Amino acid sequence: MKKSMCLLLTLLVILALASAGMTEAEKPAPSLAGTTEHEFVGHLGILDDKGRLLAWEGTISGDINGVIQWWMGPMSSIGHVSSYVYRVEIWNSDKTILLLAGEASGSSTAAPGEDAVWRGKGIVTEASAEFEDWIGRQVYESGQATWAIPGVLPDHGVSTFLIPLIVDFNGDGKVDNTDVSIMAGYWNTGDPVCDIGPTPLGDGAVNAQDLLVLALHMARETVDVEADIAAIKELYNQATLACRTGDIELYLSIFTEDAVVMPPGYPAATGKEELRPMIEGLFGLFDLELPYTVEEVEVIGDRAFARSSWLYSMTPKDGGETTTSPGKQFDNLKRQSDGSWKIYIQCYNYNEPQ
């Protein structure tokens, strides 16, 4: 209990310090993942300058695309289990640029007549300019290999390649209290599972250095959420401006291409092509005001939910009385590839009968 309380107090202090002293350059890169398909080429006898054998070569696709190679070093076997050290390299498609390279170790289990199951873990030691932020990050690989001659000569393999977010210990895409609990389980145990500090390579133990790195990342996530909320609120300001000025393109720009808008008393409009004629008709006939009050925003990774209220007014352009209607709205938003937010699903209704 004393140990847990001490860890909690230390974390709170570090979070306070981190919130006051972060820079944008410290922000971590996201996870990098890919899937591979490869063939056994060890029978070709290709060696590098350190005497390692080019055992496997194939393609990798996903967050990184190109040619992947495994250069095998010393290997030892006990029964059906083999252990080895190796170098993994990822090249561009014509093998002229080395994108990533790392040193790793792993093991495989291959009972006679059955597929081999293998797992490896390493660290990125080299990278091109495009991927230099990944140097020092851990690599995890796992997959299966089939055998041309059961138990004697491997043939074809498939695998996954993953460099996870450095402090996302449970792989749920968030850095939160669960990761703190996982780190606490390895605190001063001698097992370096959560050894992340000092960056980039750690010091071989799970201690206050690692807690500092984790706390900095947690503080950054808090700041990022606040920035996301501000960006989402600005989106509704843009909607208000678009209605006031009759700017159809600006109004449509707040929605995703596959947006679904569900107005009261009408079928849903799916996609901008269905939404456009509705907005063109509305903006063409009326002068509009739609001031939003954003009541609540909840950001969950790359998705967000926003609840708002408004007092909608419209005046016929050919003359007539202005009508007003109070209402409420609930939106599902998606983060875009450029980091911006757009409305994906919109549902709204009036507070009074129409």
Steps between C-alpha positions, in 0.01 A plus 500: 500500500783745593674417174186571294434828683860611445471421130171691475641808676808493280281481191289797609810711556645402164171568320494851646859564391438348158195716433712810558797402286398310185605580145344386175825325402453254787173364365530127422438344163203264466527124467632359173362170377526284192434149371757298310512214254840345442683205348790301634818594310756353737587230249655772279785542748505883499706639792556856621832644619439360850437148375123509551290296260219660299235247602170669409394769255158634403265796506363711781186713472307726734645807671828420326528344154791338323729198514581331832801276568613291796875435540552212744793475737587231755227243567457229759234228518359285777246253368245684287591845638767712331640827635688750288621857458439687179496833319180617333511749213218680316583653163297700252347301214810504278741449791689825448411665834524332841186617684547319833743252648535344842663232710277234654476155650225244483394139513294260292320176574464249219378147568556258208225536242358817657534870423766687694387772739754773567532817705768763508580822686759762418585867481528743207863602452495664155242693298462729203407864554132409457511258793778639719257562789475122536867449592520350847144365491417135566390268220270200549455230235300179490384264232491155346708313245404202287748229406600372156636188670324460838737578785799537266473792258272804552323644200245784536424733791254766613538728798414826670749780561425749779673794662250603771459835669789496744286549812180321395576181690164330446467606135157664532605819323492709819757603758309496828480365854493142372853550366604645837367185671689277257821691565445473876488121463857500367635768735852404617439133415801469272271424204541783244158456331406864566851642471438813290726758656721680471412510130574357257646175633420492872735391774404134546273553800148625570539796732442874538659571161227296333226661708621840384470401132155350559379809686620729221304298246188504719525877538536539123186295443307735730624802307416333169142430610454862599627606157261254334206640694595854398527393134160332513336808654653710222333268249161615630611863471571428133151352461350816649709717265402290196128539576531875558690560175323235288835329427398154381855369457603612847196329650565174315868510602411421862374154396684185394449378143287210632308705754150399609263783596172405667254793509165477678211386282714412196712206380870508577732660244804279442815655356569854390335443162164442672558776751599765244158552330334531842742777602487674161121514521501628857769763446335608175161570659587636845735727690609289795641533850618192690699597812618186682557445869723196537391335823733201510785341301646155566814396309583128476807448286415593141127526569307762692143575610358849531171613653379851422198729503399783270240763417437466128347791309419542132364786293359444148713681241191605304351664805307376801526453871800354679429176680710364785530152642706386800649153469769254597752290312723197547795437270749218449830640367808343342859619508633537143842400368619862531395512866186710445153399617188458289143393574427141398147445637266784594164470671291798610149597604293801601388579853153595378254343251553624144 
